């Protein structure tokens, strides 16, 4: 009750409510930037997943139970994985640009567009047709996020990032970071895709929040230790999140990984934006109810995708070998799905006459 009264007495929140819930027109520019970032995320995830799957074949052991040093050495030499990394880096740049223009509660959920793109890409390239239950799960995830963003667009505003807000976020992140490390150490050999995906989603939700906070502080001209503490937390969260993502790729298909990142990541970031940054402090009660319901629908969609996806926990080749997919269902591109986006031998190295055979030699 005290916190509620404090919010009501906050002149910034009162001012935001007085001016209505709609954004300044220029703040809507963050939306197309977020859309571009989502597309880059989708293609980057596909490239990284292909590179990791190819490294697993070359090493002769899967990384589902945790990436080994051998896997890491091979990964940094795979052009496909490096291309994916560059694309993901560009996605981050566009995301930061969108966060500098629009509230966190609006631009973060837009990343769900990447789920649609990745699902189509993975289905086409792997030759694995997605069943009705998988399609329904994707539809639920997208529907939940679309409703969430629509309501947030008319009930969110940017407010100054205070010291108290930063301290709250930093303390919460410290707890989450320690728990994530313990979770990784305890479960890294079990290869549970959903564990890695949830962990990465939560961590990247904090990364986006720190990016937003740092941008806000810099625009406010504040460069004290709290700002740099946020920068350090951002880097730590991004690094551990990357480890979780790479392990998730080896335990599940890329569209499942992207589904988790584009749903769990924004939900965490939006919760922080609403509860701590007070971006929706003036939102009416009905909007809050819709936030909760639409968020729950999106999570149900991701859980359904994790449960029903035909590639969860295995490659296409593995599924065919164990009789879970027929060769006809997997299609002629099944072998290529474990390689790069272009199945030609020369593609991955970028040089004529070089490819897997050259690297194996």
HUHUBEL-V212883 format. One record per residue. N is the residue number from 1. RES is the residue in three letters. PSI is psi in whole degrees, -180 to 180 (none if undefined). OMEGA is omega as a letter, one per 40 degrees, with the letter a starting at -180 (* if undefined). D_LAST is the distance of its C-alpha to the last C-alpha in Angstrom with 2 decimals. Layout:
BEGIN
n->N res->RES psi->PSI omega->OMEGA d_last->D_LAST
n->N res->RES psi->PSI omega->OMEGA d_last->D_LAST
END
This chain:
BEGIN
n->1 res->UNK psi->-39 omega->i d_last->68.38
n->2 res->UNK psi->-44 omega->i d_last->68.41
n->3 res->UNK psi->-37 omega->a d_last->65.04
n->4 res->UNK psi->-43 omega->i d_last->66.35
n->5 res->UNK psi->-35 omega->i d_last->69.47
n->6 res->UNK psi->-40 omega->i d_last->67.43
n->7 res->UNK psi->-42 omega->i d_last->65.41
n->8 res->UNK psi->-33 omega->a d_last->68.65
n->9 res->UNK psi->-8 omega->a d_last->70.11
n->10 res->UNK psi->117 omega->a d_last->67.08
n->11 res->UNK psi->-30 omega->i d_last->68.31
n->12 res->UNK psi->-43 omega->i d_last->64.82
n->13 res->UNK psi->-40 omega->i d_last->64.47
n->14 res->UNK psi->-42 omega->i d_last->68.06
n->15 res->UNK psi->-41 omega->i d_last->67.48
n->16 res->UNK psi->-41 omega->i d_last->64.36
n->17 res->UNK psi->-38 omega->a d_last->66.36
n->18 res->UNK psi->-32 omega->a d_last->69.24
n->19 res->UNK psi->6 omega->i d_last->67.08
n->20 res->UNK psi->170 omega->a d_last->65.65
n->21 res->UNK psi->-9 omega->a d_last->62.21
n->22 res->UNK psi->155 omega->a d_last->60.71
n->23 res->UNK psi->161 omega->i d_last->58.34
n->24 res->UNK psi->140 omega->a d_last->59.06
n->25 res->UNK psi->-39 omega->a d_last->57.87
n->26 res->UNK psi->-22 omega->i d_last->55.32
n->27 res->UNK psi->-21 omega->i d_last->53.74
n->28 res->UNK psi->-13 omega->i d_last->52.70
n->29 res->UNK psi->-21 omega->i d_last->50.24
n->30 res->UNK psi->-23 omega->a d_last->47.94
n->31 res->UNK psi->-51 omega->i d_last->47.52
n->32 res->UNK psi->-33 omega->i d_last->45.61
n->33 res->UNK psi->-40 omega->i d_last->43.37
n->34 res->UNK psi->-36 omega->i d_last->42.64
n->35 res->UNK psi->-44 omega->i d_last->41.87
n->36 res->UNK psi->-43 omega->i d_last->39.32
n->37 res->UNK psi->-38 omega->i d_last->37.75
n->38 res->UNK psi->-40 omega->i d_last->37.60
n->39 res->UNK psi->-42 omega->i d_last->35.77
n->40 res->UNK psi->-38 omega->i d_last->33.20
n->41 res->UNK psi->-43 omega->a d_last->32.82
n->42 res->UNK psi->-49 omega->a d_last->32.16
n->43 res->UNK psi->-38 omega->i d_last->29.40
n->44 res->UNK psi->-42 omega->i d_last->27.87
n->45 res->UNK psi->-40 omega->a d_last->27.88
n->46 res->UNK psi->-45 omega->i d_last->26.23
n->47 res->UNK psi->-45 omega->a d_last->23.35
n->48 res->UNK psi->-41 omega->i d_last->22.88
n->49 res->UNK psi->-42 omega->i d_last->23.10
n->50 res->UNK psi->-44 omega->i d_last->20.44
n->51 res->UNK psi->-42 omega->a d_last->18.04
n->52 res->UNK psi->-42 omega->i d_last->18.91
n->53 res->UNK psi->-38 omega->i d_last->18.62
n->54 res->UNK psi->-39 omega->i d_last->15.08
n->55 res->UNK psi->-39 omega->i d_last->14.19
n->56 res->UNK psi->-41 omega->i d_last->16.11
n->57 res->UNK psi->-40 omega->a d_last->14.11
n->58 res->UNK psi->-39 omega->a d_last->10.73
n->59 res->UNK psi->-31 omega->i d_last->12.61
n->60 res->UNK psi->8 omega->i d_last->14.40
n->61 res->UNK psi->144 omega->i d_last->17.79
n->62 res->UNK psi->157 omega->i d_last->20.23
n->63 res->UNK psi->11 omega->a d_last->21.86
n->64 res->UNK psi->-26 omega->i d_last->25.19
n->65 res->UNK psi->15 omega->i d_last->26.55
n->66 res->UNK psi->137 omega->i d_last->25.70
n->67 res->UNK psi->132 omega->i d_last->22.85
n->68 res->UNK psi->171 omega->i d_last->21.20
n->69 res->UNK psi->-33 omega->i d_last->20.08
n->70 res->UNK psi->-43 omega->i d_last->16.43
n->71 res->UNK psi->-45 omega->a d_last->17.15
n->72 res->UNK psi->-42 omega->i d_last->18.91
n->73 res->UNK psi->-40 omega->i d_last->16.23
n->74 res->UNK psi->-38 omega->a d_last->13.79
n->75 res->UNK psi->-44 omega->a d_last->16.80
n->76 res->UNK psi->-5 omega->i d_last->17.75
n->77 res->UNK psi->-3 omega->a d_last->14.49
n->78 res->UNK psi->115 omega->i d_last->14.98
n->79 res->UNK psi->-38 omega->a d_last->17.19
n->80 res->UNK psi->-44 omega->i d_last->18.91
n->81 res->UNK psi->-39 omega->i d_last->19.97
n->82 res->UNK psi->-40 omega->i d_last->21.08
n->83 res->UNK psi->-44 omega->i d_last->23.03
n->84 res->UNK psi->-40 omega->i d_last->24.66
n->85 res->UNK psi->-42 omega->i d_last->25.59
n->86 res->UNK psi->-44 omega->i d_last->27.20
n->87 res->UNK psi->-40 omega->i d_last->29.09
n->88 res->UNK psi->-36 omega->i d_last->30.32
n->89 res->UNK psi->-42 omega->i d_last->31.42
n->90 res->UNK psi->-36 omega->i d_last->33.39
n->91 res->UNK psi->-40 omega->i d_last->34.86
n->92 res->UNK psi->-41 omega->i d_last->36.15
n->93 res->UNK psi->-46 omega->i d_last->37.70
n->94 res->UNK psi->-35 omega->i d_last->39.54
n->95 res->UNK psi->-43 omega->i d_last->40.59
n->96 res->UNK psi->-40 omega->i d_last->42.05
n->97 res->UNK psi->-41 omega->i d_last->43.84
n->98 res->UNK psi->-37 omega->i d_last->45.32
n->99 res->UNK psi->-28 omega->i d_last->46.39
n->100 res->UNK psi->-15 omega->a d_last->48.17
n->101 res->UNK psi->-32 omega->a d_last->50.28
n->102 res->UNK psi->159 omega->i d_last->50.93
n->103 res->UNK psi->151 omega->a d_last->51.68
n->104 res->UNK psi->-39 omega->a d_last->48.91
n->105 res->UNK psi->-14 omega->a d_last->50.46
n->106 res->UNK psi->-51 omega->a d_last->49.94
n->107 res->UNK psi->-31 omega->a d_last->46.55
n->108 res->UNK psi->-48 omega->a d_last->44.47
n->109 res->UNK psi->-20 omega->a d_last->45.16
n->110 res->UNK psi->-20 omega->i d_last->44.26
n->111 res->UNK psi->-13 omega->i d_last->40.59
n->112 res->UNK psi->-19 omega->i d_last->41.09
n->113 res->UNK psi->-34 omega->i d_last->40.49
n->114 res->UNK psi->-30 omega->i d_last->36.80
n->115 res->UNK psi->-44 omega->a d_last->37.07
n->116 res->UNK psi->-47 omega->a d_last->38.32
n->117 res->UNK psi->-45 omega->a d_last->35.65
n->118 res->UNK psi->-39 omega->i d_last->32.79
n->119 res->UNK psi->-43 omega->i d_last->34.27
n->120 res->UNK psi->-46 omega->i d_last->34.46
n->121 res->UNK psi->-50 omega->a d_last->30.95
n->122 res->UNK psi->-38 omega->i d_last->29.39
n->123 res->UNK psi->-42 omega->a d_last->31.54
n->124 res->UNK psi->-44 omega->a d_last->30.67
n->125 res->UNK psi->-32 omega->a d_last->26.91
n->126 res->UNK psi->-18 omega->a d_last->26.54
n->127 res->UNK psi->10 omega->i d_last->29.20
n->128 res->UNK psi->118 omega->i d_last->31.08
n->129 res->UNK psi->135 omega->a d_last->34.78
n->130 res->UNK psi->128 omega->a d_last->36.72
n->131 res->UNK psi->176 omega->a d_last->39.84
n->132 res->UNK psi->-37 omega->a d_last->43.33
n->133 res->UNK psi->-37 omega->i d_last->43.25
n->134 res->UNK psi->-44 omega->i d_last->40.13
n->135 res->UNK psi->-40 omega->i d_last->41.73
n->136 res->UNK psi->-38 omega->i d_last->44.95
n->137 res->UNK psi->-43 omega->i d_last->43.22
n->138 res->UNK psi->-43 omega->i d_last->41.67
n->139 res->UNK psi->-41 omega->i d_last->45.12
n->140 res->UNK psi->-44 omega->a d_last->46.77
n->141 res->UNK psi->-45 omega->a d_last->44.42
n->142 res->UNK psi->-45 omega->a d_last->44.97
n->143 res->UNK psi->-46 omega->a d_last->48.71
n->144 res->UNK psi->-44 omega->a d_last->49.20
n->145 res->UNK psi->-39 omega->i d_last->47.53
n->146 res->UNK psi->-45 omega->i d_last->49.31
n->147 res->UNK psi->-43 omega->a d_last->52.65
n->148 res->UNK psi->-49 omega->a d_last->51.87
n->149 res->UNK psi->-40 omega->a d_last->51.02
n->150 res->UNK psi->-46 omega->i d_last->54.07
n->151 res->UNK psi->-41 omega->a d_last->56.44
n->152 res->UNK psi->-34 omega->a d_last->54.83
n->153 res->UNK psi->-26 omega->a d_last->55.15
n->154 res->UNK psi->8 omega->a d_last->58.91
n->155 res->UNK psi->20 omega->a d_last->59.33
n->156 res->UNK psi->144 omega->i d_last->57.12
n->157 res->UNK psi->156 omega->i d_last->57.77
n->158 res->UNK psi->133 omega->i d_last->56.20
n->159 res->UNK psi->156 omega->i d_last->58.07
n->160 res->UNK psi->144 omega->i d_last->57.74
n->161 res->UNK psi->110 omega->a d_last->55.37
n->162 res->UNK psi->167 omega->i d_last->57.61
n->163 res->UNK psi->-42 omega->a d_last->56.86
n->164 res->UNK psi->-40 omega->i d_last->57.89
n->165 res->UNK psi->-43 omega->a d_last->55.45
n->166 res->UNK psi->-44 omega->a d_last->52.56
n->167 res->UNK psi->-42 omega->i d_last->53.48
n->168 res->UNK psi->-45 omega->a d_last->53.63
n->169 res->UNK psi->-42 omega->a d_last->50.17
n->170 res->UNK psi->-42 omega->i d_last->48.68
n->171 res->UNK psi->-45 omega->i d_last->50.25
n->172 res->UNK psi->-42 omega->i d_last->49.08
n->173 res->UNK psi->-39 omega->a d_last->45.52
n->174 res->UNK psi->-43 omega->i d_last->45.56
n->175 res->UNK psi->-46 omega->a d_last->46.49
n->176 res->UNK psi->-40 omega->a d_last->43.87
n->177 res->UNK psi->-45 omega->i d_last->41.12
n->178 res->UNK psi->-45 omega->i d_last->42.00
n->179 res->UNK psi->-39 omega->i d_last->42.18
n->180 res->UNK psi->-41 omega->i d_last->38.79
n->181 res->UNK psi->-44 omega->i d_last->37.22
n->182 res->UNK psi->-40 omega->i d_last->38.96
n->183 res->UNK psi->-42 omega->a d_last->37.93
n->184 res->UNK psi->-44 omega->a d_last->34.25
n->185 res->UNK psi->-34 omega->a d_last->34.42
n->186 res->UNK psi->-29 omega->a d_last->36.38
n->187 res->UNK psi->6 omega->a d_last->34.52
n->188 res->UNK psi->-19 omega->a d_last->30.92
n->189 res->UNK psi->9 omega->a d_last->29.76
n->190 res->UNK psi->-15 omega->i d_last->31.68
n->191 res->UNK psi->38 omega->i d_last->29.69
n->192 res->UNK psi->108 omega->a d_last->32.89
n->193 res->UNK psi->-42 omega->a d_last->32.11
n->194 res->UNK psi->-34 omega->i d_last->35.77
n->195 res->UNK psi->-47 omega->i d_last->36.07
n->196 res->UNK psi->-40 omega->a d_last->33.28
n->197 res->UNK psi->-46 omega->i d_last->34.67
n->198 res->UNK psi->-44 omega->i d_last->38.22
n->199 res->UNK psi->-46 omega->i d_last->37.26
n->200 res->UNK psi->-41 omega->a d_last->35.35
n->201 res->UNK psi->-44 omega->i d_last->38.23
n->202 res->UNK psi->-46 omega->a d_last->40.83
n->203 res->UNK psi->-45 omega->a d_last->39.01
n->204 res->UNK psi->-25 omega->i d_last->38.40
n->205 res->UNK psi->-41 omega->i d_last->42.03
n->206 res->UNK psi->-37 omega->i d_last->43.05
n->207 res->UNK psi->-46 omega->i d_last->40.63
n->208 res->UNK psi->-39 omega->i d_last->42.34
n->209 res->UNK psi->-44 omega->i d_last->45.69
n->210 res->UNK psi->-37 omega->i d_last->44.96
n->211 res->UNK psi->-45 omega->i d_last->43.78
n->212 res->UNK psi->-43 omega->a d_last->47.06
n->213 res->UNK psi->-44 omega->a d_last->49.06
n->214 res->UNK psi->-43 omega->i d_last->47.56
n->215 res->UNK psi->-45 omega->i d_last->48.18
n->216 res->UNK psi->-42 omega->a d_last->51.72
n->217 res->UNK psi->-41 omega->i d_last->52.40
n->218 res->UNK psi->-40 omega->i d_last->51.16
n->219 res->UNK psi->-28 omega->i d_last->53.35
n->220 res->UNK psi->-4 omega->i d_last->56.19
n->221 res->UNK psi->26 omega->a d_last->55.61
n->222 res->UNK psi->117 omega->a d_last->54.94
n->223 res->UNK psi->27 omega->a d_last->52.37
n->224 res->UNK psi->-176 omega->a d_last->53.48
n->225 res->UNK psi->-31 omega->a d_last->51.48
n->226 res->UNK psi->-38 omega->i d_last->51.35
n->227 res->UNK psi->-44 omega->a d_last->49.44
n->228 res->UNK psi->-29 omega->i d_last->46.83
n->229 res->UNK psi->-37 omega->i d_last->46.69
n->230 res->UNK psi->-38 omega->i d_last->45.79
n->231 res->UNK psi->-45 omega->i d_last->43.02
n->232 res->UNK psi->-44 omega->i d_last->41.58
n->233 res->UNK psi->-38 omega->i d_last->41.96
n->234 res->UNK psi->-46 omega->a d_last->40.25
n->235 res->UNK psi->-45 omega->a d_last->37.17
n->236 res->UNK psi->-44 omega->i d_last->37.08
n->237 res->UNK psi->-40 omega->a d_last->37.56
n->238 res->UNK psi->-41 omega->a d_last->34.85
n->239 res->UNK psi->-48 omega->i d_last->32.26
n->240 res->UNK psi->-37 omega->i d_last->33.18
n->241 res->UNK psi->-38 omega->i d_last->33.41
n->242 res->UNK psi->-39 omega->i d_last->29.87
n->243 res->UNK psi->-44 omega->i d_last->28.68
n->244 res->UNK psi->-42 omega->a d_last->30.77
n->245 res->UNK psi->-45 omega->a d_last->29.43
n->246 res->UNK psi->-39 omega->i d_last->25.73
n->247 res->UNK psi->-33 omega->i d_last->26.69
n->248 res->UNK psi->-39 omega->i d_last->28.83
n->249 res->UNK psi->-36 omega->a d_last->26.02
n->250 res->UNK psi->-11 omega->a d_last->24.18
n->251 res->UNK psi->-12 omega->a d_last->27.49
n->252 res->UNK psi->168 omega->a d_last->28.91
n->253 res->UNK psi->157 omega->a d_last->28.60
n->254 res->UNK psi->-32 omega->a d_last->28.86
n->255 res->UNK psi->-29 omega->i d_last->32.37
n->256 res->UNK psi->-42 omega->i d_last->33.58
n->257 res->UNK psi->-48 omega->i d_last->32.25
n->258 res->UNK psi->-35 omega->i d_last->33.89
n->259 res->UNK psi->-46 omega->i d_last->37.01
n->260 res->UNK psi->-43 omega->a d_last->37.40
n->261 res->UNK psi->-38 omega->a d_last->36.85
n->262 res->UNK psi->-5 omega->i d_last->39.21
n->263 res->UNK psi->-51 omega->a d_last->41.92
n->264 res->UNK psi->-44 omega->i d_last->41.86
n->265 res->UNK psi->-55 omega->a d_last->41.10
n->266 res->UNK psi->-33 omega->i d_last->44.11
n->267 res->UNK psi->-45 omega->i d_last->46.38
n->268 res->UNK psi->-48 omega->a d_last->45.86
n->269 res->UNK psi->-41 omega->a d_last->46.23
n->270 res->UNK psi->-40 omega->i d_last->49.26
n->271 res->UNK psi->-43 omega->i d_last->50.90
n->272 res->UNK psi->-42 omega->i d_last->50.63
n->273 res->UNK psi->-37 omega->a d_last->51.90
n->274 res->UNK psi->-49 omega->a d_last->54.86
n->275 res->UNK psi->-44 omega->a d_last->55.77
n->276 res->UNK psi->-52 omega->a d_last->55.02
n->277 res->UNK psi->-11 omega->i d_last->54.93
n->278 res->UNK psi->36 omega->i d_last->57.79
n->279 res->UNK psi->-22 omega->i d_last->56.48
n->280 res->UNK psi->34 omega->a d_last->58.35
n->281 res->UNK psi->-26 omega->a d_last->61.31
n->282 res->UNK psi->2 omega->a d_last->63.73
n->283 res->UNK psi->140 omega->i d_last->62.21
n->284 res->UNK psi->167 omega->a d_last->64.76
n->285 res->UNK psi->-40 omega->a d_last->64.57
n->286 res->UNK psi->-35 omega->i d_last->63.53
n->287 res->UNK psi->-40 omega->i d_last->60.48
n->288 res->UNK psi->-42 omega->i d_last->59.43
n->289 res->UNK psi->-43 omega->i d_last->59.81
n->290 res->UNK psi->-38 omega->i d_last->57.66
n->291 res->UNK psi->-48 omega->a d_last->54.99
n->292 res->UNK psi->-47 omega->a d_last->54.85
n->293 res->UNK psi->-47 omega->a d_last->54.92
n->294 res->UNK psi->-37 omega->i d_last->52.33
n->295 res->UNK psi->-41 omega->i d_last->49.99
n->296 res->UNK psi->-40 omega->i d_last->50.42
n->297 res->UNK psi->-43 omega->i d_last->49.71
n->298 res->UNK psi->-42 omega->i d_last->46.44
n->299 res->UNK psi->-41 omega->i d_last->45.36
n->300 res->UNK psi->-39 omega->i d_last->46.30
n->301 res->UNK psi->-43 omega->i d_last->44.09
n->302 res->UNK psi->-42 omega->i d_last->41.03
n->303 res->UNK psi->-39 omega->i d_last->41.82
n->304 res->UNK psi->-40 omega->i d_last->42.20
n->305 res->UNK psi->-40 omega->i d_last->38.85
n->306 res->UNK psi->-33 omega->a d_last->37.23
n->307 res->UNK psi->-40 omega->a d_last->39.08
n->308 res->UNK psi->-8 omega->a d_last->38.77
n->309 res->UNK psi->129 omega->a d_last->35.42
n->310 res->UNK psi->-17 omega->a d_last->33.44
n->311 res->UNK psi->3 omega->a d_last->30.11
n->312 res->UNK psi->121 omega->i d_last->31.47
n->313 res->UNK psi->5 omega->a d_last->29.32
n->314 res->UNK psi->162 omega->i d_last->26.62
n->315 res->UNK psi->172 omega->i d_last->24.23
n->316 res->UNK psi->-43 omega->a d_last->25.31
n->317 res->UNK psi->-41 omega->i d_last->23.03
n->318 res->UNK psi->-41 omega->a d_last->24.65
n->319 res->UNK psi->-41 omega->i d_last->28.05
n->320 res->UNK psi->-42 omega->a d_last->27.65
n->321 res->UNK psi->-37 omega->a d_last->26.38
n->322 res->UNK psi->6 omega->i d_last->29.43
n->323 res->UNK psi->9 omega->a d_last->31.80
n->324 res->UNK psi->-20 omega->i d_last->32.79
n->325 res->UNK psi->141 omega->i d_last->31.76
n->326 res->UNK psi->158 omega->i d_last->31.85
n->327 res->UNK psi->-33 omega->i d_last->29.17
n->328 res->UNK psi->-40 omega->i d_last->31.89
n->329 res->UNK psi->-41 omega->a d_last->32.60
n->330 res->UNK psi->-32 omega->i d_last->29.01
n->331 res->UNK psi->168 omega->a d_last->28.78
n->332 res->UNK psi->-16 omega->a d_last->26.09
n->333 res->UNK psi->7 omega->a d_last->24.50
n->334 res->UNK psi->-42 omega->i d_last->23.82
n->335 res->UNK psi->-40 omega->a d_last->20.12
n->336 res->UNK psi->-25 omega->a d_last->19.97
n->337 res->UNK psi->-22 omega->i d_last->22.00
n->338 res->UNK psi->-5 omega->i d_last->19.20
n->339 res->UNK psi->-146 omega->a d_last->17.23
n->340 res->UNK psi->-179 omega->a d_last->18.83
n->341 res->UNK psi->-32 omega->i d_last->22.26
n->342 res->UNK psi->116 omega->a d_last->21.04
n->343 res->UNK psi->-4 omega->a d_last->18.95
n->344 res->UNK psi->142 omega->a d_last->17.71
n->345 res->UNK psi->-32 omega->a d_last->13.96
n->346 res->UNK psi->-12 omega->a d_last->14.94
n->347 res->UNK psi->-46 omega->a d_last->17.18
n->348 res->UNK psi->-34 omega->a d_last->15.30
n->349 res->UNK psi->-21 omega->a d_last->13.96
n->350 res->UNK psi->4 omega->i d_last->17.18
n->351 res->UNK psi->142 omega->i d_last->15.80
n->352 res->UNK psi->139 omega->i d_last->15.99
n->353 res->UNK psi->6 omega->i d_last->13.10
n->354 res->UNK psi->151 omega->a d_last->10.62
n->355 res->UNK psi->-145 omega->a d_last->10.12
n->356 res->UNK psi->-39 omega->a d_last->8.49
n->357 res->UNK psi->-41 omega->i d_last->6.15
n->358 res->UNK psi->-38 omega->a d_last->5.16
n->359 res->UNK psi->-35 omega->i d_last->5.29
n->360 res->UNK psi->-34 omega->i d_last->3.77
n->361 res->UNK psi->none omega->* d_last->0.00
END
